[in-house]
Structures are given as C-alpha cells and as structure tokens.
C-alpha cells in the first residue's frame, strides 16, 4: 500500500528503505551527494538486497546511561538488529529511561544488574559525556567488561568510552585503540592511534572507534566480526554506504 500511515508497522519487519519505498516517499536508485571518507563510487540498491531481519543466537549488550551519545547509541543498536543480533539495551542508571547527551530519551530493556548472569557475544559501548563516565562508574558493567575480556570475547567502544571506560578499567594496557580525537581522551590510551584515515581499530578482542561520524562504519565492522563479510556488505549496500575494505577485519 502507498498509505504512509502503514509506515510504522511496515518498519517493524523490514529495512527502513523498503518502508519509505512502500509509503511512496522514496525511490530506489543511485546515491548522490554524500560519500564516507575514501569512498569513490556511488552505489545502486536492488530490492533483492533488502530482506526481512531474521534473529540469530548472537547476543549483544549495549549499556547506556544519562549522557550517552544518541547517534552512536542508536546506530549501534539499529545496525546490529538489522544484522540479526539479539540486542539488549541495559541502563546503568536507577531508571530504565535515560536522557542522552542532547536530550533524547532512550528506554532500556533491562537494568545492567539484570544482565550479569547472561553470556554476551559482544558488549558495545556508546560514547558521549557524561555518559561514558556513568558507564565507567557502574560496578556491574565493570564486572561484565572484565569477565568478557577474561574470556577473550568481543568488546566494542566508541568516542569517549575507549578512554573513559576501557582504559580506566585497565582493559587497553596491551591493546592499540582509538577514541574521540581530543587530548583529554587520547592521553588516557596506553597505545593510541590518532589518524583521520583510521576510523576503526581492531586489536585482539577489542574494537574501538572515534565518534558519531564513524558510528556506522564501527557498527558494520562489528557486524563483519559477528556475521561475516557478506552480511556487512549487504547492510552497507542497503544503507547506501560503500565500505572501504581496509576498514574491515580480516577473515
């Protein structure tokens, strides 16, 4: 149906691009005007590349707190859900609803204390201030991160969180990492990488990235690690992002 009132229900099981097309407000075709760094070619999206999300047995934890960065938080959640991950958003605050860094309200699925006994394939931390400080100050999250690292299981962090959270808990002592390119954060990294051409750093089981503008590449990199290159490429095409292979982890 071309009725825009059907858009919300349609979005529940289809990619947003399909929903916009069904509502008659968007036409499939070539991208124009915007390219991510180092991207040279435009992309064409076919309907074949747009598929219904099928949930998997991959479990991802995304902790949030008051002051978490909105773009990073939602991009991580949305991209991993599109890939098929079971994503649990957990609040480190007393309430499930948190107020993000620019005032957006985000309602978590659970309190972080209710996530301690569950196994996680990935724990992915958004940045933002004072959100990263609130994540750092959660003893339950600290326990989860140290347990995750001790099992050599995947951890991701972006923006301020690599420095404020991971470095503070001693999780980057033998790891290279990147973060938001400001001295107060870079100076906290034991082995920093500060390069505009390196938006994502994968060092062992820990993946880090720089900020809101690199959140989609960061999230697709995590998809690559959890689901493989084909799934990451599929989502990149649907999202109209032409991935640079040097940003992706090796198979």
C-alpha positions in Angstrom: 0.0 0.0 0.0 1.2 3.6 -0.6 -0.6 4.8 2.5 2.1 6.5 4.7 0.0 5.6 7.8 1.2 2.0 7.2 4.9 3.0 7.6 5.3 2.3 11.3 4.0 -1.3 11.1 6.0 -1.9 8.0 9.2 -0.8 9.6 8.9 -3.5 12.3 9.9 -6.3 10.0 11.6 -4.6 7.0 14.5 -2.3 6.4 13.6 1.4 6.6 14.4 1.9 3.0 11.7 -0.6 2.0 9.2 1.1 4.2 9.9 4.5 2.7 9.5 3.0 -0.8 6.2 1.4 0.2 5.0 4.8 1.5 5.8 6.3 -1.8 8.2 8.9 -0.4 11.5 7.4 -1.7 12.7 5.9 -4.9 15.4 3.3 -5.3 18.3 4.4 -7.4 21.8 5.8 -7.2 23.2 7.6 -4.3 24.4 11.1 -4.6 25.9 14.0 -2.7 27.5 12.1 0.2 30.3 9.7 0.4 32.1 8.4 3.5 35.9 9.0 3.6 37.9 7.2 0.8 34.7 6.2 -1.0 34.8 6.9 -4.7 31.9 5.0 -6.3 28.2 5.5 -6.0 26.0 2.5 -5.1 22.9 1.0 -6.6 20.5 -0.8 -4.3 18.2 -3.6 -5.5 15.2 -4.9 -3.8 17.0 -8.3 -3.6 19.4 -6.7 -1.1 16.6 -5.7 1.2 15.5 -8.6 3.4 13.4 -9.3 6.5 15.6 -9.3 9.6 16.0 -12.9 10.9 17.1 -13.1 14.5 20.0 -15.3 15.4 21.6 -16.7 18.6 24.1 -13.8 18.7 23.6 -11.8 21.9 24.8 -8.2 22.2 24.7 -6.0 25.2 24.6 -2.2 24.7 24.9 -0.4 28.1 23.5 3.2 28.2 23.5 6.0 30.8 22.5 9.6 31.2 24.6 11.5 28.7 25.3 8.6 26.3 25.7 9.9 22.7 22.5 9.5 20.7 23.8 8.9 17.2 26.3 6.3 18.4 23.8 4.5 20.7 21.1 4.2 18.1 23.4 3.4 15.2 25.0 0.5 17.2 21.6 -0.9 18.2 19.9 -0.4 14.8 22.8 -1.9 12.7 23.2 -5.0 14.9 19.5 -5.6 14.9 19.4 -5.4 11.1 22.2 -8.0 11.0 20.0 -10.3 13.2 21.6 -9.9 16.6 19.5 -10.1 19.8 20.4 -6.7 21.2 19.7 -5.9 24.9 19.9 -2.3 25.9 20.8 -2.0 29.6 20.6 1.1 31.8 23.4 1.8 34.3 21.0 4.3 36.0 18.4 3.7 38.6 15.7 4.1 35.9 15.3 2.3 32.6 14.8 5.6 30.8 17.9 7.6 30.3 18.4 11.1 28.9 21.1 11.1 26.2 23.7 13.9 25.7 21.4 16.1 23.5 18.2 15.4 25.5 16.8 12.4 23.5 15.1 9.9 25.8 16.1 6.3 25.4 14.3 3.5 27.2 16.4 0.4 28.1 15.2 -3.2 28.1 16.8 -4.0 31.4 18.9 -2.7 34.3 22.5 -3.6 34.0 22.3 -5.6 37.2 19.9 -8.0 35.5 22.5 -8.8 32.8 25.2 -10.2 35.0 24.3 -13.9 34.5 23.9 -13.9 30.8 26.6 -14.7 28.2 27.3 -12.0 25.6 28.9 -12.4 22.3 29.6 -8.6 22.2 29.4 -5.7 24.7 29.3 -2.5 22.7 29.7 0.9 24.5 28.4 4.2 23.0 30.4 7.3 24.0 29.2 10.8 24.9 29.8 12.8 28.0 29.0 12.4 30.8 27.6 9.1 29.5 31.0 7.5 29.3 31.7 8.5 32.9 28.4 7.0 34.0 29.3 3.7 32.3 32.7 3.8 33.9 31.1 4.3 37.4 28.9 1.2 37.1 30.4 -1.6 39.2 28.1 -4.1 37.4 29.3 -3.0 34.0 32.9 -3.1 35.2 32.4 -6.7 36.3 30.8 -7.6 32.9 33.6 -6.0 30.9 36.4 -7.6 32.9 34.6 -11.0 32.7 34.1 -10.5 28.9 37.8 -9.6 28.4 38.9 -12.5 30.6 37.1 -14.9 28.2 38.6 -13.1 25.2 35.1 -12.2 24.0 34.3 -9.2 21.9 34.1 -5.7 23.4 33.4 -2.5 21.3 33.7 1.1 22.4 33.4 4.4 20.6 34.1 8.1 21.2 35.0 8.8 24.8 34.3 5.3 26.0 37.6 3.7 25.0 39.5 6.1 27.2 37.0 6.8 29.9 35.7 3.3 30.4 38.1 0.7 28.9 41.4 2.4 29.8 40.1 3.2 33.2 39.5 -0.4 33.9 42.9 -1.5 32.6 41.4 -3.2 29.5 43.7 -1.5 27.0 47.1 -2.0 28.6 48.2 -4.3 25.8 45.9 -3.1 23.1 46.1 -0.4 20.4 42.9 1.8 20.4 41.4 4.9 19.0 38.8 7.3 20.5 37.4 10.8 20.1 40.4 12.9 18.9 40.8 15.2 21.9 43.8 15.3 24.2 41.8 14.6 27.4 40.8 11.2 25.9 43.8 10.3 23.7 46.1 10.9 26.6 44.4 8.2 28.6 45.0 5.5 25.9 48.2 3.4 26.6 48.7 2.8 22.8 46.7 5.4 21.0 46.0 5.6 17.2 45.0 9.1 16.1 44.6 9.1 12.4 41.7 10.5 10.4 42.1 7.7 7.9 41.7 5.0 10.6 38.2 5.3 11.9 38.1 1.9 13.5 40.9 0.0 15.3 40.6 -3.8 15.9 43.1 -5.0 18.5 42.6 -8.6 19.6 39.0 -8.9 21.0 38.6 -5.1 21.4 37.3 -2.8 18.7 37.3 1.0 19.1 36.2 4.0 17.0 36.3 7.8 17.0 32.9 9.3 17.3 29.4 10.0 15.8 30.7 10.3 12.2 32.3 6.9 12.4 29.5 5.1 14.2 28.1 3.4 11.1 31.4 2.0 10.0 32.2 0.9 13.5 28.8 -0.9 13.7 29.3 -2.6 10.4 32.8 -3.7 11.4 31.1 -5.4 14.4 28.6 -7.0 12.1 31.5 -8.3 10.0 33.1 -9.9 13.0 29.9 -11.5 14.3 28.2 -12.4 11.0 30.8 -12.3 8.3 31.7 -10.1 5.3 28.7 -10.9 3.2 26.2 -9.7 5.9 28.3 -6.5 6.4 28.4 -5.8 2.7 24.6 -6.5 2.4 23.8 -4.0 5.1 26.3 -1.4 3.8 24.5 -1.6 0.4 21.1 -1.2 1.9 22.3 1.8 4.0 23.9 3.3 0.9 27.4 3.1 2.3 30.2 1.8 0.0 32.6 0.1 2.5 36.3 0.5 2.2 37.8 -2.9 2.7 40.7 -1.6 4.7 38.2 -0.7 7.4 37.0 -4.3 7.7 38.7 -7.0 9.9 40.5 -9.9 8.1 38.6 -13.1 7.7 
